[in-house]
Amino acid sequence: MVFEEKMILNGDPDEEEEEEEEEELVDPLETIRQKCEETEHCVHAREKLEACETRVGSRSETTEDCTEELFDFLHARDHCVAHKVFHSVK
């Protein structure tokens, strides 16, 4: 009974430890993607994508979409990531 009262007053110590461990985890893929997005080729592809989005967004009736520009950007980013990601895999 005393143990139960301490648990109620102090909380479960295991929960605090698990929360601290979760905060420290960083996905290396996301970090590499962010670095690759800053490369010259990816910046150029992103600029084209943003220009397309602006153009399409400014028109009320259009059949144009930015699928090609999006795929070009993702291809450029993933190409960069593919060369770097396996160096961080254990």
Secondary structure as a PSIPRED ss2 file (coil, helix, strand):
# PSIPRED VFORMAT (PSIPRED V4.0)

   1 M C   1.000  0.000  0.000
   2 V H   0.000  1.000  0.000
   3 F H   0.000  1.000  0.000
   4 E H   0.000  1.000  0.000
   5 E H   0.000  1.000  0.000
   6 K H   0.000  1.000  0.000
   7 M H   0.000  1.000  0.000
   8 I H   0.000  1.000  0.000
   9 L H   0.000  1.000  0.000
  10 N H   0.000  1.000  0.000
  11 G C   1.000  0.000  0.000
  12 D C   1.000  0.000  0.000
  13 P H   0.000  1.000  0.000
  14 D H   0.000  1.000  0.000
  15 E H   0.000  1.000  0.000
  16 E H   0.000  1.000  0.000
  17 E H   0.000  1.000  0.000
  18 E H   0.000  1.000  0.000
  19 E H   0.000  1.000  0.000
  20 E H   0.000  1.000  0.000
  21 E H   0.000  1.000  0.000
  22 E H   0.000  1.000  0.000
  23 E H   0.000  1.000  0.000
  24 E H   0.000  1.000  0.000
  25 L C   1.000  0.000  0.000
  26 V C   1.000  0.000  0.000
  27 D C   1.000  0.000  0.000
  28 P H   0.000  1.000  0.000
  29 L H   0.000  1.000  0.000
  30 E H   0.000  1.000  0.000
  31 T H   0.000  1.000  0.000
  32 I H   0.000  1.000  0.000
  33 R H   0.000  1.000  0.000
  34 Q H   0.000  1.000  0.000
  35 K H   0.000  1.000  0.000
  36 C H   0.000  1.000  0.000
  37 E H   0.000  1.000  0.000
  38 E C   1.000  0.000  0.000
  39 T C   1.000  0.000  0.000
  40 E H   0.000  1.000  0.000
  41 H H   0.000  1.000  0.000
  42 C H   0.000  1.000  0.000
  43 V H   0.000  1.000  0.000
  44 H H   0.000  1.000  0.000
  45 A H   0.000  1.000  0.000
  46 R H   0.000  1.000  0.000
  47 E H   0.000  1.000  0.000
  48 K H   0.000  1.000  0.000
  49 L H   0.000  1.000  0.000
  50 E H   0.000  1.000  0.000
  51 A H   0.000  1.000  0.000
  52 C H   0.000  1.000  0.000
  53 E H   0.000  1.000  0.000
  54 T H   0.000  1.000  0.000
  55 R H   0.000  1.000  0.000
  56 V H   0.000  1.000  0.000
  57 G H   0.000  1.000  0.000
  58 S H   0.000  1.000  0.000
  59 R C   1.000  0.000  0.000
  60 S C   1.000  0.000  0.000
  61 E C   1.000  0.000  0.000
  62 T C   1.000  0.000  0.000
  63 T C   1.000  0.000  0.000
  64 E C   1.000  0.000  0.000
  65 D C   1.000  0.000  0.000
  66 C C   1.000  0.000  0.000
  67 T H   0.000  1.000  0.000
  68 E H   0.000  1.000  0.000
  69 E H   0.000  1.000  0.000
  70 L H   0.000  1.000  0.000
  71 F H   0.000  1.000  0.000
  72 D H   0.000  1.000  0.000
  73 F H   0.000  1.000  0.000
  74 L H   0.000  1.000  0.000
  75 H H   0.000  1.000  0.000
  76 A H   0.000  1.000  0.000
  77 R H   0.000  1.000  0.000
  78 D H   0.000  1.000  0.000
  79 H H   0.000  1.000  0.000
  80 C H   0.000  1.000  0.000
  81 V H   0.000  1.000  0.000
  82 A H   0.000  1.000  0.000
  83 H H   0.000  1.000  0.000
  84 K H   0.000  1.000  0.000
  85 V H   0.000  1.000  0.000
  86 F H   0.000  1.000  0.000
  87 H H   0.000  1.000  0.000
  88 S C   1.000  0.000  0.000
  89 V C   1.000  0.000  0.000
  90 K C   1.000  0.000  0.000
